[in-house]
Amino acid sequence: MEDVLEPLGRFILRILKWLVVEAIIEFVLKGTGHVVLKLLTFGNYPRTGRDEGRTIAVGFISLIVVFVCLVLIA
């Protein structure tokens, strides 16, 4: 019975892992990057559908800067 349920369990966990990683990228990195770009460019960027890669990159960089600042404060 374990031989049958083990691959199913791995499959379900793999799907959950994928969903969590996608949620982190979509909401945290993209959301942070969107807000930072809007603030720094006074609302000109990001353009809808065209600057998605830049938005994620800016979100990643801004989170790194926040963590470095927190480490320097501590």
CORRA-V614324 format. One record per backbone hydrogen bond with DSSP energy under -1.0 kcal/mol. CO is the residue of the C=O (numbers start at 1). NH is the residue of the N-H. If there is no record, write none. Layout:
BEGIN
co: {CO | CO}
nh: {NH | NH}
END
This chain:
BEGIN
co: {1 | 2 | 5 | 6 | 7 | 8 | 9 | 10 | 11 | 12 | 13 | 14 | 15 | 16 | 17 | 18 | 19 | 20 | 21 | 22 | 23 | 24 | 24 | 25 | 28 | 29 | 30 | 31 | 32 | 33 | 34 | 35 | 36 | 37 | 38 | 41 | 47 | 47 | 51 | 52 | 53 | 54 | 55 | 56 | 57 | 58 | 59 | 60 | 61 | 62 | 63 | 64 | 65 | 66 | 67 | 68 | 69 | 70}
nh: {5 | 6 | 9 | 10 | 11 | 12 | 13 | 14 | 15 | 16 | 17 | 18 | 19 | 20 | 21 | 22 | 23 | 24 | 25 | 26 | 27 | 28 | 29 | 30 | 32 | 33 | 34 | 35 | 36 | 37 | 38 | 39 | 40 | 41 | 43 | 44 | 50 | 51 | 55 | 56 | 57 | 58 | 59 | 60 | 61 | 62 | 63 | 64 | 65 | 66 | 67 | 68 | 69 | 70 | 71 | 72 | 73 | 74}
END
